[in-house]
Amino acid sequence: MKAFVFPGQGAQFVGMGKDLYDNNPKAKELFEKANEILGYRITDIMFEGTDEDLKQTKVTQPAVFLHSVISAICMGDAFQPTMVAGHSLGEFSALVAAGALSFEDGLKLVYARAMAMQKACEAQPSTMAAIIGLPDDKIEAICKEVSKMGKGVVVPANYNNPGQLVISGNIEAINEACEQLKAAGAKRALPLKVGGAFHSPLMQPAKDELQAAIEKTEFAAPKCPIYQNVDAKPHTDPAEIKQNLIAQLTSSVRWTQIVQNMIAVGADDFTECGPGKALQGMIAKINKEVSAHGIA
């Protein structure tokens, strides 16, 4: 069974999408439509900008979304998914590729999401850290304890693959959690260069802002199930998809569980649409764990 997966923020690179633009008339048309919708030439930054230009919030998320969605659309008949999923921002790409959202509406929501997240980050300094080599339940327990200490909130944010979990929260709480997690045996506890605590309660202002935009947008039933971040389960009902998308910004990304659940129903061919190959690496590790221990 064929699963198509879509990456999130962090997969961007200068030059992304240029081959598509230069060699595929449909891709060129969609990129130009995106320039029009956004009100600036995002293609100039994607193709010839600097890393710093590409890191701007108003650029990064739409850029990854555009490269991912246009890659899928330009596959034509080769894009025949049995199921789809996207990591964080990638969930919007997956929804457009599967026909639950129009290209225009998907891009507008991604841009609204990027700007709302930027505002939330500026309002409250916060960060994230990657924890390597500890079981998920141990990390969850330590996050819970640290959150009771009065140094702020810290929660599991991205369940990327067995042995890699990203935590998110207030800077002081993240620093305390990293110390405790290292003491508990984590191989590494690495603060990430991000501007905020994504997928944590600190994103509530962004969630409120994005909710209004999502509720005004029309969703259709996708042509195949989409496994959503908040519960790792397959969904085809537009009302459920909307609610899960609203909850996404303050909830964990359950990527490990999504891939386990896809494998459990027969997914044996994963294609990554968009920049980079980060998801392929995660999927390989999850697959290895499933093969070794039958986790699914």
C-alpha positions in Angstrom: 0.0 0.0 0.0 1.3 3.4 -0.9 1.6 6.2 1.7 2.6 9.7 0.7 4.1 11.9 3.4 4.8 15.6 3.6 7.6 17.4 5.6 7.4 20.3 8.0 9.4 23.4 8.7 13.1 22.9 8.7 13.2 21.0 5.4 13.7 24.2 3.3 16.8 24.9 1.2 17.8 27.6 -1.3 17.0 26.5 -4.8 14.0 24.4 -3.7 11.4 24.0 -6.4 13.4 25.6 -9.2 13.6 22.5 -11.3 9.9 22.1 -11.2 9.3 25.8 -12.1 11.8 25.6 -15.0 10.7 22.3 -16.4 6.9 21.9 -15.7 4.4 24.4 -17.1 1.8 23.4 -14.5 4.3 23.9 -11.7 5.2 27.3 -13.1 1.6 28.3 -13.2 1.0 27.3 -9.6 4.1 29.0 -8.3 3.1 32.2 -10.1 -0.4 31.9 -8.6 1.2 31.6 -5.2 3.2 34.8 -5.8 -0.1 36.6 -6.6 -1.9 35.2 -3.5 1.0 36.1 -1.1 1.6 39.5 -2.6 5.3 39.1 -2.9 7.5 36.9 -5.1 8.2 34.0 -2.8 9.8 32.1 -5.8 12.6 34.7 -5.9 13.5 33.9 -2.3 13.1 30.1 -2.8 15.2 29.9 -5.9 17.8 32.6 -5.3 17.5 34.0 -1.8 19.9 33.4 1.1 19.4 30.9 4.0 18.5 33.9 6.2 15.8 35.1 3.7 14.4 31.6 3.6 14.3 31.4 7.4 11.8 34.3 7.7 8.5 32.8 9.1 6.4 34.4 6.4 8.6 32.6 3.8 9.6 29.3 5.4 6.2 27.7 5.9 4.6 28.7 2.6 7.9 27.7 0.8 7.9 24.2 2.2 4.1 23.9 1.6 4.4 25.0 -2.1 7.3 22.7 -2.9 5.5 19.8 -1.3 2.1 20.3 -2.9 3.4 21.2 -6.3 5.7 18.2 -6.3 2.6 16.0 -5.6 0.4 17.7 -8.2 3.1 17.4 -10.9 3.3 13.6 -10.3 0.0 13.4 -12.2 -1.3 9.8 -12.4 1.7 8.6 -10.3 0.2 10.3 -7.3 -2.2 7.5 -6.2 -2.1 7.4 -2.4 -3.8 4.8 -0.2 -3.2 7.1 2.7 -1.4 10.4 3.4 0.1 12.2 6.4 2.2 15.3 7.0 4.6 16.3 9.9 3.2 19.5 11.5 3.1 22.1 8.7 3.1 19.1 6.3 -0.4 18.2 7.4 -1.7 21.2 5.4 0.3 20.0 2.3 -1.2 16.5 2.7 -4.7 17.9 2.9 -4.3 19.8 -0.3 -2.6 16.9 -2.1 -5.5 14.6 -1.1 -8.2 17.1 -2.2 -9.6 18.1 1.2 -8.5 21.7 0.7 -8.0 23.8 -2.5 -4.5 25.0 -3.4 -5.5 28.6 -2.8 -7.2 28.0 0.6 -4.3 25.8 1.8 -1.7 28.5 1.0 -3.8 31.2 2.7 -4.1 29.0 5.8 -0.4 28.2 5.9 0.5 31.9 5.6 -2.0 32.8 8.4 -0.5 30.0 10.5 3.0 31.3 9.9 2.2 34.9 10.9 0.1 33.8 14.0 3.0 31.6 15.2 5.5 34.4 14.7 3.3 36.7 16.9 3.0 34.1 19.6 6.8 33.6 19.6 7.4 37.3 20.0 4.9 37.6 22.8 6.5 35.0 25.0 10.2 33.9 24.6 10.3 30.1 24.4 12.1 27.3 22.7 12.4 23.5 21.9 15.0 20.8 22.5 15.7 17.4 20.9 16.1 14.5 23.4 18.0 11.5 22.0 18.1 8.0 23.6 15.5 7.9 26.3 12.1 6.1 26.2 9.1 8.4 25.6 7.5 7.6 28.9 10.6 8.7 30.8 10.7 12.0 28.9 6.9 12.5 29.5 7.3 12.0 33.3 10.3 14.4 33.6 8.4 17.1 31.6 5.5 16.7 33.9 7.7 17.1 37.0 9.5 20.1 35.7 6.3 21.8 34.7 5.3 21.6 38.4 8.4 23.4 39.6 7.3 27.0 38.7 9.8 27.5 36.0 7.2 27.4 33.2 5.7 24.8 31.0 7.6 22.0 29.2 5.8 19.3 27.1 6.6 16.6 24.6 6.1 18.3 21.2 7.3 16.0 18.4 7.4 12.2 18.7 9.7 11.8 15.7 10.9 8.2 16.0 11.8 5.7 18.8 14.7 7.3 20.7 14.0 10.9 19.4 11.5 13.2 21.0 11.4 17.0 20.8 10.2 18.9 23.9 8.8 22.4 23.8 8.2 25.2 26.4 9.5 28.2 28.4 13.3 28.6 28.1 14.0 28.1 31.9 11.8 25.0 31.9 13.5 23.6 28.8 16.9 24.1 30.4 15.9 22.4 33.6 14.3 19.5 31.7 17.4 19.1 29.6 19.6 18.8 32.7 17.2 16.3 34.3 16.9 14.2 31.1 20.7 14.1 30.8 21.0 12.9 34.4 18.3 10.3 33.6 20.5 8.8 30.8 19.6 10.8 27.7 22.4 10.4 25.1 21.9 14.1 24.1 19.6 16.9 25.0 20.0 19.6 22.3 18.4 23.0 22.4 17.1 23.8 18.9 17.5 27.1 17.0 13.8 27.9 16.9 12.0 31.0 17.8 9.3 29.5 19.9 7.6 26.6 21.7 5.7 25.0 18.8 3.1 22.3 19.6 2.8 23.4 23.3 0.2 25.4 25.3 2.3 28.5 24.6 0.9 28.5 21.1 -2.6 29.2 22.4 -2.8 32.7 20.9 -1.7 31.4 17.5 -4.3 28.6 17.8 -7.1 31.1 18.5 -6.1 33.2 15.5 -5.8 30.2 13.2 -9.0 28.7 14.4 -11.0 31.6 13.0 -9.4 31.2 9.6 -9.9 27.4 9.5 -13.5 27.7 10.5 -14.2 30.1 7.6 -12.5 27.7 5.1 -14.4 25.0 3.2 -13.1 21.5 3.5 -14.0 18.5 1.4 -13.7 14.7 2.1 -10.1 13.7 1.0 -9.7 11.0 -1.7 -8.0 8.8 0.9 -7.6 8.8 4.7 -5.3 11.4 6.2 -3.5 10.3 9.4 -3.5 13.5 11.6 -0.9 14.7 14.0 -3.1 15.1 17.1 -4.3 11.5 17.4 -2.3 9.6 14.8 -5.6 8.1 13.4 -7.0 8.1 9.9 -9.7 10.7 9.1 -11.9 11.4 6.1 -14.7 13.4 7.7 -14.2 17.1 6.9 -15.6 18.3 10.3 -13.2 16.0 12.2 -10.3 17.0 10.0 -11.0 20.7 10.8 -11.2 20.2 14.5 -7.9 18.2 14.5 -6.2 20.9 12.5 -7.4 23.5 15.0 -6.0 21.5 17.9 -2.7 20.8 16.1 -0.8 24.0 17.2 -1.0 23.3 20.9 -0.8 19.4 20.6 2.0 17.0 20.1 3.0 15.8 16.6 2.6 12.0 17.0 4.7 11.0 14.0 6.0 7.8 15.4 2.4 6.6 16.1 1.2 7.8 12.7 3.8 5.7 10.9 3.2 2.7 13.2 -0.5 2.9 12.4 0.1 3.2 8.7 2.4 0.1 8.7 -0.2 -1.8 10.8 -2.8 -1.4 8.0 -0.4 -2.4 5.3 1.6 0.6 4.2 4.8 -0.7 2.7 5.8 2.0 0.2 6.4 5.5 1.6 7.0 8.5 -0.8 8.1 11.8 0.6 6.8 14.8 -1.4 8.7 18.1 -0.8 12.2 19.3 0.1 14.7 17.0 1.9 14.4 13.4 3.1 14.1 13.9 6.9 10.8 11.9 7.1 12.4 9.0 5.2 15.0 8.8 7.9 12.4 8.8 10.7 10.3 6.2 8.9 13.2 3.9 8.4 13.9 4.0 12.2 10.2 3.4 13.0 10.0 0.6 10.5 13.1 -1.1 12.0 11.5 -0.9 15.5 8.2 -2.3 14.2 10.1 -5.2 12.5 12.1 -5.9 15.7 9.3 -5.6 18.3 6.1 -5.7 16.4 5.1 -2.3 17.7 2.0 -1.1 15.7 
